[in-house]
Amino acid sequence: MEALIDLFWSKYGKLQAAVDQDDPSAVSALDREIDPLLQAIFRHQVADAAGIQAQFRFALDLLKEEADDKGCVHRNGHLLQTLVERYLAPQIDVAATAAAGGKPAAPPALPGDGPAALLDPVLFDRIPEGILVVAPGYRIFYTNETIARRTGLPKERVVGRHFADIAGVHHFQRDLREPLDRCLAGESLSLTYAEERDGGTVVVCCRMSPCFSDASTQIGALVVLQEMADRRRPRAGAG
């Protein structure tokens, strides 16, 4: 796995140099060599923790490297999601089998309540709160159905967008960017902010936790956006 990844980055560096030199024939040739390498890296299912970590690390490095290209982010987010589903699906199936064996299943804790979270797409799509996973570079590589409904976009069109596109540029810069940086560095935290929407005020409780693969590799920040009624008292004399 490491040899394939090293070969990919070697050719990727040559591709960037060819782009800078405006050499279309070299770009085309390197593109044809890189794509099979990329597919081979993600197609290969490994059994050891080191190999799994290498795959996840490679996916995150590629996502970060191409963070300014929305099309590449969408592709790379899909590839990372493929890894998540491959290595998490057996764990999800085991948990579901145990619950079906007559042992009462405890209500699931809301993601973001604990010190860290494991990306579980099956569970997250059943939760009414909005859930996103944000990679370094602030690009979204996972969203649940709630966020898709709120934005009016299909999930595949949310993936690859900058987090500020979903949270709002104002709230991202003022309220969310610094906490998100801390979360991406490994910290769990929560904050509350208010936003004006459709002539009213919506209070948003935002919880952030480092999001891990089953290989104990942080793959981003899991962000839970829970909307609440505004219960703040009006200022004296207001109205």
N, C-alpha and C positions, 0 to 999 in steps of 0.2 A: 504493500500500500504506500509506504513512504517513498519508494522508488518511483511509482507512478506519479505521485504528487510532486516530487522534485522535478521530474521530466516535464510535467504540465507547466510549472512555474518557469522553467527554463525557456520553453517555447512561448509562453505568454510574454516574457520579457522581450523576446525577439519580435513578437507580434507588435508590441507597443512601439518598439524602435522602428519597425517598418511603417507603422502609421505615422509616426513623427517625420519620417523621411519621405512620406507620400509615395510609397512604393506599392502600387496596387497588386502587382503580380506576387510579390512576397507576402502581402497581407492575405491574398486569396489562398496561397499554398499553405501558409501557417494555420489559417482557419480550418482547412481540411484536415490538418494533423491534430489540432487541438480538440475539435469536437469529439472524435472517438475516444481521446484520452479522458475527457470530462465524463463521458458516458460510462467508461470503464471504471472510473473511480467511484461513481455513485451506484453503479449496478452491482458492484462486488459486496456481498454480505459477509462480514467478518464475525468471528465468534469471540475474539479476545478484546478486553477493555481498551488496550492500547490502540488497536486498529479502529475501534469505534470512535475513540477520542480523535484520532487522526482524521477520520472522515468529517466529523463535526467541526474540527478546527479548520480544515480546508474549506468547508462550506461557508463558515463565518468569515474567513479571510477573503474569500472571493466576493462575498456580499459586501464587505467593507471596501474592497478595492474598486468595485463597480457601483458604489452607492449613488453616484450622480447620474447613472443611466437607468431610467425607470424600466425600460424593457429588460435589461440585464437583471435588475433587482427582482422583477417578477419571476424570471426564469430561475434565478438562484434561490429565491424564496421557495419556489416549488421543489427544487432539488433538496433543500434542507428539510422541507416538510416530508419528503419521501423518506429521508433518514429517520425522522421522528416516528412516522407511522410504522416503519419496519421494525425498529427496536423497542417501541412502546407497545405495539399491538399485543404481543404475547402477555405482557403484564396486565393490560386491560382485560384480556380474555380470562386470565387466571382469577382476577378480582371478581368478574361477573359470574364465573362458575362457582366461586366460593359463596357468593351472595345467594345464588340459586339453589344451593345445597341445604337450605333450611335455616341457615344462620342469618338472623336479621341483619340487614345492612344499615349501618349508621348513616344519618343524613350527611351528605358530603359537606365539608367545610368550604366556605367561599374562598376561591383562589386569592392569594395575597394576604390571608390571615396569618400564615405561618412565616418562618424565617426564609423559606425558599419554596419554589413551586416546581412541579414536574408537568411538562406540557402534555395534556390529556385532551385531545380534540373531541373525543366522544362525550366526555363529561361537560366540557366547556360549551358545546352547542346546546346543552339542555339548561344552561344557567341564564336567567333573565338579565343579569348585569352585562354590560359591555366588556368584552375581554380582548385585549390585543397582546401580541408579543412583538417587542421592538428590538431590533438588532443595533449594534454600534453603527453610528451614522444616522440614527433616528428613522430608519426605514422599517416599515411594517412587513413582517413575513408570516404572520398568522393573525386571523381575526375570527371571532365567532359569529354566529348568525345574528345576534342582537346588534352588533355594530353595523353589519351589512344592512339590516332593516332601518336603523337610525339614519344612515347616510343615503339610503335609497340606491345603493350600488350592490351588485353581486360581489360575493367574497373575493373572487379572483381579480376584481378591479380595485379592491381596497389594498390587497397585497402589492407591495412595491411602492406605495405612496409614503411620503414623508409624514411622520406623526403629527406635525403641525397642520397638515391638510385635514386631519380628522378632529383634533382637539381645538383647532383655531390658532392662528399665528399669534394673536395677542396673548391667549392663555399659555401657549407653549413657551413664549419668550419670558412672560412675567411669572408664571406659576410652576411650570412643569419641566423646563429644560434642566435646571440645576438639580432637582430631585432625581430626574431620570439619569443624569450623569452619575449620581451617587449610587443609584440602583445598578447601573451597568458595571459599577466598580465593586458590587457585591453587597450593598446595603439594602435592607427592607425598610420601607417607610410609608407613611400615609399623610395626606393633606386634603383640605377642603377648600373649594373656591366657588364663587357664584358667577353665573353668566346670564345675560339677558337673551331671552328667546321668545319670539312670537308675542312680544309685549309684556312678558312676565319674567320673573326671576327663577332660575333653576339652580339649586345647590348641588354641586357634584363632589362626592367623596371619591377621591382617587387613591388607590392602594397599589404600591409597586413592590414586587419581589423579584429577586434574581430567578431566572427560569433555567432549569437544568434539563439535560437529556438524562437517560438512564445510565450514561457513562460518567455521571458526575461532572460533566462539562457545562459551564454556563453558556447558554446559547442566546441570551438576551435578557430583557426585562419584561416580566409579565405585568401588565397594567390592567387593573379592574376599575371601571368607571361606573359608579353607582349614583343614580340621580335620586334626589330627595326633594320634598317640598320645602319651600323657604319658610322657616319658622322664626326668623329673626324678628325682633320687635321693631316696629317703625319708630323713627326718631320723634321726639316730642315736638308737637306742632306741625308734623308732616301731614300732608293732605289738605 
